[in-house]
Amino acid sequence: MGFAVTDRWSIKNTPSMNAEQFQLWQALLEERTGMTLAPERKPFLETSLNIRMRELGLEDYDTYYQQLVVGATEARAMEWSILVDRLTVQETSFFRHPGSFALVEDYVSQFARERAAGTSLNVWSVGCSTGEEAYSLAMLIHERFAESDKQLFYGITGTDISLPTLSKARRGLFGRRRVEQVDPLLREAYFQPTDAHTLQVNAVLRERVCFAHLNVLNLDQAPMDDMDLIFCQNMLIYFRRWRKRQIVTRLADRLAPGGLLVLGPGEVTDWHHPELERVSFPDTLAFRRRV
Ligand SMILES: C[S@@+](CC[C@H](N)C(=O)[O-])C[C@H]1O[C@@H](n2cnc3c(N)ncnc32)[C@H](O)[C@@H]1O
């Protein structure tokens, strides 16, 4: 038995998982989400499962595992979606990786210069978490398009496996401290306070951004096509090498000619696609589809 802090008020015994049980849970998580759970994250898994098991009145890992793999399909799916939210890492922030946003800024300016009036820029934020990434892209594009003398349109879709994060993203409500990371001019232009601690992204951006549930292991079910910009960061890091490459190839297939795929630096290595070329831009990992 190990000890773990299971909630703010009490310290409870967390039963330790044996090696066989850990392997089963690792395999289930990887099969359904792509995420690999390193051995050092076993205490995290034990604590997260125990919190949920207590909520359900269950006492052992095996019974809970059985609930997730056999039984009524709808109940299983609902329970799985709750658990996935607890086990995935949702850390994010506005304009999280400055180099990548600088590249997107260049790309959007070029798009605004070269494309005809009335054209729409289609953007996809893959593994969008609570929406900061999608709204950052919206602010950047909105600013660049406002400077253009042509009327240009844009639409951003954020997708994620976690339903609770998607509903947070849709509300567009963020704590004051989170929003402090945003440049003051953008903050002033695109956020409004809803109370002393919270700000909301303005409707002008929210109208351009939508959020949808999508597991990247099921990319074949995604209706996105002809995307001008696909932004995918800090999700593939939890996946095995072969899976990262497979997903990146599937994302590349959804790019429009001239479209840009932005990953996190170092997130895939030794990956090539016959129709894409690597973009040379400081501190970024990005590829562009040949026209
Ligand atoms: C660390 S966050 C990254 C958020 C944002 N892209 C950023 O860089 O700040 C990773 C996100 O990937 C999502 N995720 C993990 N596995 C996924 C999967 N199989 N399909 C879709 N989203 C997944 C998680 O729910 C989480 O919101």
The ligand as a Tripos MOL2 file, in Angstrom:
@<TRIPOS>MOLECULE
LIG
   27    29     1     0     0
SMALL
NO_CHARGES

@<TRIPOS>ATOM
      1 C1         -0.8710   19.0800  -23.4920 C.3       1 LIG1
      2 S1         -2.3830   19.4130  -24.3310 S.3       1 LIG1
      3 C2         -1.8100   20.4530  -25.6480 C.3       1 LIG1
      4 C3         -2.7450   21.6020  -25.9180 C.3       1 LIG1
      5 C4         -2.2640   22.5620  -26.9950 C.3       1 LIG1
      6 N1         -2.1470   21.9190  -28.2640 N.3       1 LIG1
      7 C5         -0.9510   23.2090  -26.6070 C.2       1 LIG1
      8 O1          0.0770   22.9120  -27.2160 O.co2     1 LIG1
      9 O2         -0.9370   24.0190  -25.6730 O.co2     1 LIG1
     10 C6         -2.6810   17.8450  -25.1720 C.3       1 LIG1
     11 C7         -4.1220   17.6650  -25.5940 C.3       1 LIG1
     12 O3         -4.2120   16.5200  -26.4480 O.3       1 LIG1
     13 C8         -5.4150   15.8530  -26.1620 C.3       1 LIG1
     14 N2         -5.3270   14.4520  -26.6060 N.ar      1 LIG1
     15 C9         -4.6210   13.4380  -26.0690 C.ar      1 LIG1
     16 N3         -4.8200   12.3120  -26.7620 N.ar      1 LIG1
     17 C10        -5.6670   12.6210  -27.7700 C.ar      1 LIG1
     18 C11        -6.2420   11.8740  -28.8330 C.ar      1 LIG1
     19 N4         -6.0060   10.5630  -28.9840 N.pl3     1 LIG1
     20 N5         -7.0610   12.5240  -29.6930 N.ar      1 LIG1
     21 C12        -7.3150   13.8450  -29.5500 C.ar      1 LIG1
     22 N6         -6.8110   14.5960  -28.5590 N.ar      1 LIG1
     23 C13        -5.9960   13.9910  -27.6810 C.ar      1 LIG1
     24 C14        -5.5890   15.9940  -24.6590 C.3       1 LIG1
     25 O4         -6.9300   15.8210  -24.2550 O.3       1 LIG1
     26 C15        -5.0690   17.4080  -24.4270 C.3       1 LIG1
     27 O5         -6.1000   18.3480  -24.4170 O.3       1 LIG1
@<TRIPOS>BOND
     1     1     2 1
     2     2     3 1
     3     2    10 1
     4     3     4 1
     5     4     5 1
     6     5     6 1
     7     5     7 1
     8     7     8 2
     9     7     9 1
    10    10    11 1
    11    11    12 1
    12    11    26 1
    13    12    13 1
    14    13    14 1
    15    13    24 1
    16    14    15 ar
    17    14    23 ar
    18    15    16 ar
    19    16    17 ar
    20    17    18 ar
    21    17    23 ar
    22    18    19 1
    23    18    20 ar
    24    20    21 ar
    25    21    22 ar
    26    22    23 ar
    27    24    25 1
    28    24    26 1
    29    26    27 1
@<TRIPOS>SUBSTRUCTURE
     1 LIG1         1 GROUP 0 **** ****
